[in-house]
Amino acid sequence: MAADRTAPLAPTARTVTAARPTAGAPVRSQLRSVALPSLVGNLGFLVVILAIGALYASGGSSARDLLIGDLFVNLVLVLGFQVFIGNTGVLSFGHLGIASVAAYTMALLAVPSDRKTVLIPNAPWGIPEIELSPLAASLIGIGAGIAVAFLLGLVAARTSGLAATMITLAFLAIVRQVAENRKDLTGGAQNLSSVPRIDGWTWPVVGAAIAVGVAVMFRSSKVGRYAVATREDELAAGAMGVEVFRPRLIAFVVSGALVALGGILRVQSLGSIGPSQFSFEFTILILAMLVVGGMRTVTGAIAGTVLITVGKEVTRFLGDGPNFLGFDWPVVDGLPDLFLAGALLAVLLTRPNGLLGEFDLGRWLTRHFVRRPARAATPGSESAPEAGDAATADVPTDPVVSAVAPAGPAPADEALTTAGLGVVFGGFTAVDDVSIRVEPGRIHGLIGPNGAGKTTFVNLLTGLVEPTTGTVRIGDRELTGAPYRRARAGVSRTFQNLRVFPALTVRENIAIADLVAHDHRSHRPGVSVDELLALSDLEHMADRSAATLDYGNQRRLEIARAAALRPDFLLLDEPTSGMSSAESLAMVDHVRRIATAIGSGVLVIDHDLGFITNICEYVTVLDQGAVLAEGTAAEIQRDQRVIDAYLGSQHG
């Protein structure tokens, strides 16, 4: 007789009476606690550079002042690049085109009218008669840069890889051609002079401080975290409810504002503007500063700017053939360029992520000086209540689940169902007319021989593959659209091949999904990030990067991250793949504890029949893309069709 499919999930964890905390707010507080130390640390780094620069400039000519000013201006540009490239992983050559537009806008508005009537007398729109203050012209220039960044970002943020890079490179080339050939507007290849100059370092230093603050706050913001998730793995980010386009567009616009500021400061430092000031060669220099230090962190961007600036100045000095340290150095033309190329080559070969890699002063300060709030006491700890206390009569003795109140399952009419679901690839039917029902609060198994269409079926459920026929519903809600939309609608998943965010810490991996849940799944009860770490036995690894975890811990992390989304249904694609029998048995208990804690239904796909029969109340068997059999685990084991199609293929 078949088991009752609507019976609630039988948990392995004991009943818990503790109240469930709100999951989203603590994570936001933790993000703020990271932003402040990072801001302080990186601004402190900037102050140290300023002090050393002042000491260096005090003992030499005005050329040293210009060098220090250039360093801070270049730092603004580098940090502008870092906001987009470092956080999204998309290489852009077009940002100096945005800087050029902003700088030309400022110059055309700020150059005195009497000079413009001489330099560009035929400029359109009455520009020769316009004369604004440098500050007003600069603000309008930054606004123009932001507008251009938004328009370019609408295109670039929808693509990735080589396509996005080539789009931005084409934009840089277009801006250069317009600057050179619209002589009536820009003065052409000859520089447009009489731009109001800034004296000293004050504005470049202020600009650098603003850029550091913006870069740090963006990286620590919710949108910044989403952008980093898309950098690490677009598929996994989408499966966690993160839309790829919006965070990248915002990153592009923010970075555009910073490079616009940097471009204006560069022109105001020189007192003139020309197309060569924002050339492809200068783009390579800015990118080299970013790459050498480490593009993924603000600290790396600052360090790279300093190292390349100092290195180019030293090699320029030595290339002139001075008598230095008692030795007559030979004249070497182009030595600074050789240094730049050599530095890039050496770093890319030995440390592809830059000299500092993932190191950031904010994270280092947080790890060493910021104390996280203590978690509630658990049984077995020194502060736990005495045995026999009435308040703890229903509290489990297992400390892993002691603070977690199991969430109740969704209503029975909120089942995950498919009706006639199928997909055809070039005449090959991968999934054929599959109709199944996964009950809320139950663990449902999906098995079948290799090539049966199990993973394709999960991809259909989550939107990675568009169905040819059929529908997917949760209750009366049809699931359609991109993976991030379906994740927000209540379906989260893990992958057959691990897809954690490797450069992020264990805590940050889970926090990404928690942030999405706070915005889009707040109607569902949640389990906090700290509780999921405890449930997954990952607390002691919380601040390690996910890439350093072994395979089993990465599997548990991926499940915890999916659970943090507060899904109605959790889809686990071969969670025991590559595990031993003992590890598979341990995973049975782990999946049950997670499912109980978040109160979701679970669909498990696996080849391990022992795992499936130990964990699942109901099993569906696929063969050649179609449903072969359904029933309890015991019924499936006795079904001759399953024995022939599945067990026979495994053991025959």
N, C-alpha and C positions, 0 to 999 in steps of 0.2 A: 504494500500500500504506500503511495507516495506521501512524503512528509508535507506538512502544512507550509506552503510557501509564504504565507503572510505572518508567520510567527516572528517575534522580534529576535534580533541578533542575540545569541547567547554569549555574553562576554566572559572572558577568562579572568578579567579583573573583578574584584569584589566591589559591592555597592559603596559609593562615596557620597557623603552628605555635604561636603564643603561647597560653598557657593562658587559659581564660575565667575572669574574676573572678566572684564572687558578686554579683548585681545588687542585692539588696534592702538589705544592710547599709549600704553607703555612703549611700543615700538617707536612712535613719533617722538616721545620723550628721549629715547635712546639716540635717535638720529640727531636731535638737537644737542645732546650731550657730546656727540662726536664732532659736530660742526664747530662748537666753541673752542675746544682745544686745538683743532686743526687751524682755525682762524688765528688764534694766538700764536701757535707755533710757526706758521708760515709768515705772518707779519713780523714775528721776532727774527726770522731768517732774513727778511727784507731789511730790517733795522741793522743787522750785523753787516750785510752787504753795503748798506749806506755808510756805515761808520768806516769800513775798510776803504770804500771809494773816496770818502772825504779825506782820509789820511793819505791816500795815494795822490789825490789831486793837489793837496796842499804843498807837495814838494816838487812841483813841476810847472810846465807851461799851461796855457789855456787849452792846448790840445788834449790834455788829460781831463779837463772839465768836459770837453765835447765827448770824449770817450765814455765817461760815466753817464752823461746825459743820454747818449745813444743806447747804453746798456739798459737803462730803465725804460726807454721808449720801446726797444726791442722786446723787453720783458712783457709789456702790455700786449704786443702782437703775438708773442709766443703763447701767453695764457689764453688769448682769444682762440688760437688754433687748438689749444689743449681742451677747452670746454667742449668743442665738437669732436675732434679726432680722438682725443683721449677717452672720452666717455661713451662714444658710439662705435669706435673702431673703424669708422669710414674715413678714408684718406681724401682730403680736399686740397686742391691747388687754387681754388677760386677765392679764398678769403682775402687775399691782397687785392683782388678786383673790387671787393666791397670796400676795403680801406681806401682804394684809389677814388672811388665814387664819392665817398664821404669827404676826403681831403680836397678834391676838386670843388665840391659844393661849398665847403668852408672858404676856400681861396677865392672863388668867384664872388662871394658875398662880402668878404673882408678886405680884399685889396682896395686901396683908395680909388675913388672914381677917376681922379685925374690921371692915375697910372693906367687904369683899364681903358680909358679913351685913347691911350697911346698903344698899349699892348694888344688889346682885342677890341678895336673900335666897332667892329661889325658883329659883336656878340648879340645873339637874339634875346628876346624877352626883356629888353631894357636893362640887361645886366650891367653895362658900363655906368649907369646912373645909380646903381644900388651900392650902398656902403653901410655895412652893419658893424657893430662892435665885434671884436674877436670872439668873445664869449657867446654872443647870440649866434654868430655864424657857425661856431663850433657845435652848438646844440642842434642847429638845423642840419649840419653835416652829419652828425650822429643819427639824427632822425632819418635822413636819406639813406644812410648805410643800413639801418634797421629795416626800412621798407624794401630795399634791394635784397637783403638777406632773407626776408620773408618770402618774396617772390621766387628767388632762386631755391630756397629751401623747400617750397612746395613741390619742386621737381626732384631735387637731389635727395630729399628725405624719403621719397617713395622707392628709391633704388638702394643698392648696396654694392660693395665690391668695385670692380673695374668700371661699371656703368656710372656710378656716382662720381668716381674720380675723373672720368673723362668729361662728364657734364661740367664739373667745376673748372677743369682745365680749359675747356672751350670758352667758358665765361671770362676767365682771366685773359685769354687771347683777344676776345671781342673788346673788352674794356681797353686793352692796350692799343688796339687798332683805332678805336674811336678817339682816344686821347691823342694819338699821333696825327690823325687825318682830319679831325674837326678843328682846324686851325683858327677858325673864327670864334670858337668857344673856349678852347684850351690853350691856344698858342702853339699847338703842334709839338714837334720834337724839342723845340726850344723852350726852356723852362719859363714858366710864368712867375715873374719875380714880384717883389714888394709885398709878399705875404707878411703880415704882422708877426714878428718873432717873439719868442718867449726867452727871457733871460734866466740863466741859472738852471738848477735842477728841480726847483720847487714843483712845477707842474708835471714833469715826467715822474717824479717820485710819488706825487699824489695820484697820478694815473696808474702807476704800478700798484699802489696800495688798494685802489678801487678794483683793479683787475684781480688781485689776489683774493679780495673779499668776495667778489662775484663768483670766481671760479670755485672757491671753497664752498660757498653756500649752495651753488648749483649742484656740486657733487654730493652734498649731504642732503639735498632736498628729495622729495618723493619722485619728482620728474627725473632728477639726476640718477636716482637708483634704478628707475625703469630704463633709462637710456643705457646704463651700464649692463643691465640684464640683457638687453638686445645685443649689446656688443659681445657678451659672453656666449649666447646661444639664442638665435632668433626663434627657433622652433620651441625650445623650452620656455622662453619668455612668453610666447603666444599661448602656450598650454597653461601658463599661470595667470592668464588674463591681462597680460601686458600688450598693449597695442604698440607696434613698432613705429608707425609714422609719427604720431603726436610727440613723443619724447624727443625724437630726432629733429623734428621741425623746431621745437622750442630750443633745443641745444644749438641748432644752426642760427637762430635769431639772436640768442644771447651771445654766442661767439661773434656774430656779425657786429653787435653793438661794441664789443671790446676791440675788435680789429679796426672799427671805424674810429674809435677813440685813439688807438695807437697810430693810425694813419695820419690823423689830424695833428697829433703831437709831433710826429716825424717831420711833417711839412713845416710846422711852426718853429721847430728847432733849426731847420735849414734856411727858412726865410724865402723859399721858392718851391715850386712844384713842377715836375715833369714826368713823362711816362716811364723813364728809366728808374725812378724811385720805387716803383712797384712792379718790377720786372720778374720774370720767371726765375732768374738767378737769385734775386733777393728772397723769393719764396723758398728756394732750396736752402738758403741760409737759415731762415726762420724754422723750417722743418727740421734741419740738422740740430738746432738748439733743442727742439722738442724731443727728438728721437734720442739724442745722446744722453740727456739727463733721465728721461723716462716719461713717456707721454701720458701714462695713466694716472699720474699724481701731480698735484700742484707743486709739491716739493721737488719732484723730478724736473718739471718745467723750469723752475727757478734755477736749479743747479745747472741744467744744461745751458741756459742762457749765459750764466756766469762763466762756465768752463769754455764755451766756444768763443765768447768775447775776449777773455783773457788769452786763450790760445792763439787767436788770430792776431792780437796785438803783439804778443811775444814773437810770433813767427814773422810778423811784419818788421819788427825791430831787427831780428836776426837776419832776415833776408836782405836788409839794406847794407850788410857787410860792415858792422860796427867793430870797434875794438872793445871787446867785452870779456871780462874775467882774464885779462892778460893774453887774449887770443884774438887775432885778426880773422873775423868770420868772412867767408866768401860771400859775394853777392849772389843771391838766388832769386831770380824773378819768379813771381807767382807762388812763393812759399806759403803764404796764408791759405791759398786755394788748395795746395797739396795737403796742408794740415787738416783742412775741413774734410776733404775726401778721405784722408787716412783715418781721421777720427770716426767718421760715419762707418767706414768699412770695418774697422776694428770692433766697434760697438755692436754692429749688426751681426758680426760673426761670432762674437764671444758672449754678448748679453743682448739678445734680440729685444728685450723689453726695456732697454736702457740701463745706464749705470746703477740707478737706484731701484729699478724694477717697480715693484708694488709698494715700496717704502714711502710712507707719508708721515710727516711730523705729527699730524693730528692723531693718526691711529697709534703711533708710538707713544705719544703723551697720554692718550686715553688708556692704553694697556698698562702703563706704568704708574699713572697718577690719578685716574678717575675710577672711583670705586662704584661698582654696580650695586643697585639696591639688593639687599638680602632677600632671598625667597622665603616664603612662609615655611615654618618648621614642619618637618615631616616625621612620622613615627620612626623611632630609632635614633633620632638626633637628640642632643643634650637638652634641647628646649621642648621636646615633645611632651605632651601630657602623660601623666602616670597611667599605667594599665588599669582598666576598670573604671576610669572616668566616664561618666554618662555621656559626656560630649563626644567621646570617641568610640562609642559602642559600635557604630557602623563604619568606622574608618578602617581601610585595609591595612594590613601589616606590610604590604609591599610599598617601599618608599617611592618607587618610580611612578606609581599612579595615585599616591595618597592625596595630592592636591588637585586632582582632576576630577571634576564631576561629569559623569557620562551624559552626553546629550541624547535626548530622546530622538528616535527616528522620525523622518518626515511622515505625514499622513499616508495611509495605504493607497489613496488614489493618486499619489505623486510618484508612481513607478516610472522607471526609465524603460521605454518601449520602442521597438522598431517595427515598422510595418512594411513588408515587401522590400526591404533594403537591399540594393544591389549596385554593382559598378562593373563597367566593362572597359577594359584597356585595349584599344586597337583590335577588337574582335575577340579578346580573351575575357571570359567572365570570371572575375576574381572573387566576387561575392554575389550569390544568386538567391534573391527573394528570401532574405533572412528576416524572420519575425521572432523576437524574443521579448521577455518581460523580466526586468530585474527589480525585485521588490525593495522598497525603502528599508533600511536597517538590516538587510540580509546580505550574506556573502554568496555570490553566484559565480560558478566556475565556467570557463570556456576553454575546452580542450579540442585537440584534433591533431592529425599528423602534420608533418612539415608541408607547407604549401597549401594548407587547408583554407587560408584566408583569414586567420585570426587577427593578425596585426592590421591587415587592411580593413577589417571590420571595425577595429578600435579607431583607426584613422578616419573612417566614415562617421563614427559617433562624435569625434572631436573636431571635425572640420578640416583636417589636413588633406582629405580627399573628398571631392564633391561626388555625391551619389548620382548614378544614372537613373535609378528608380527608388521609390520608397521615401519614408519619413522617419525622423527621430524625434521623440517627444519625452518630456518630463511632465507627467500628468496631462493637462490639456495644452501645455505650451510646446510648440514646435521649435526645435533647435535648428537654426540656420546660420549661415554666415561664417566668418573667419574663426579660427580657433580661439582667439581671445574673447570673442563674443560668447562662444559656447562655454568657455571656462567661467565667465562672469555669470552665465545662466545656471551654473550648478554642476558642471562636469569637469573634474580635474583628472590628470593622468600622470603616470610615469612612463618611461620608454624602455623598450627592449634593450637598446644600447644606451648606457647611462648618459644622462644629459643634465648634470649639475652645472652650476656656474663656477668654473674652476678657480678663477682669480678672487672670488668673493669668499669671505669667511663662512663657516657653517651657519653662524647666526644670521648673517646677511642673506644667505640663500633662502632661509625660512622667512625672514622679514619681508622680502620682496612680495611673496604671496600674501603675507599678513596685511601689507599695505593695500594690495588690491582688494582683499576681503573687506577691509575697513570701509572702502569706498563703494563697493558693489555687492557685498554679501553681508551687510550689517544686520539684516533680518534673521540671519542664522546664528545660533550660539557658536562661540568660538573657543578655541584653546590657545592660550598665549604662546609666544615663541619660546619662553623659558620652559613652559610645561611640555611642549613638543620636544624640546631638547632632552628633557628628563625622560619622557616616554620612550625616546629613541636611544637612550643611553649615550647621548652625544654632548652632555653638559661639559665634560672635561675637555672637549675638543671645540668648543663654541667659537673660539677666537682663532682657530687654525683655518688656513685656506682650504677650500674643499678639495683642491687638487692633491693635497698631501694625505688625504684619508685613504685607507685601503678599500678594496672593492666592497666588502660587506657593509662598512660604515657609509660609503657613498650610496649604496642601495637604501639604507635606512634614512639617510638624509633626503634622498629624492622622494621617498614616501612621506616624510615629515613635511617637506615643502609643499607637496600636493595637498596634504591634509590641512595646512595652514590657510588654504583658500576657502575653508568652510564649505566644501562641496555638498551637494545632495547625493552625488554618486562619485566614487573614487575608482578609477580604472587603473589596474596594475598589470602592465604588460611584462610577463615573465619575470616576476620579482626574485625568483630563486635561480635564474639563469647563471650558470658558472659556480654554483654553491654545492658544497658537500651535503650528504644526507643529514648530518647533524645541524648544519647551518640552515637547511630547509625547514627542519622541525622547529628551530628557534624562530624562523620567519613566520611560522603559523601563529605563534603566540603574539609576535610583534604586530602583525596585520590585524589580529582580533582586538588588541589593545587600542590601536589607533582608530579602528572603525568604531569601537565602543565609545571612545572619548569624543569623537566628532559627530557621532550619530548618523553616519552616512551609509548608504548602500554601497556595496563593493562588487565590482566585476573583475575577476582574476583570470588572466590568461597565462597558462603555464604548460610545459611539457611534462612536468614532474607529477605523475599520477598520484603518488603518495601525498604530496603537498596538497593537491586539489581535493582528494577525498578526506583529508584531515581537517580542512578549513572550510569547505563549501557545503552549504545545505542543499543546494540545487545545482545541477550541471547541465550545460548545453554542449553538444558535440558537433563540430563542423567537419565536413569532409568535402573537398573539391568546391569550397565556397558555399555549400548549402547545409542546412541543419540536418544532421543524421539522426540524432536522438536527443531526448531531454528527460530528466528525472533526477531522483536523489543519487548520491554517490553510489549507494549499494545497487540501485537499479542499473546505473550505467555500467558498473563492473560486470553485471550479469548479462548485459545486452549483447547478443551474438554479432549484431552489425558493428558494434563498437569494437568488439574483440577482433573481428576480421579487418576492419578499416584502420583502427588505431593501435590496439594492443598487439595485433599481429605484425603491424609494420614496425613496432618497437622491439618485439621480442622473437618474432618468427625467423 
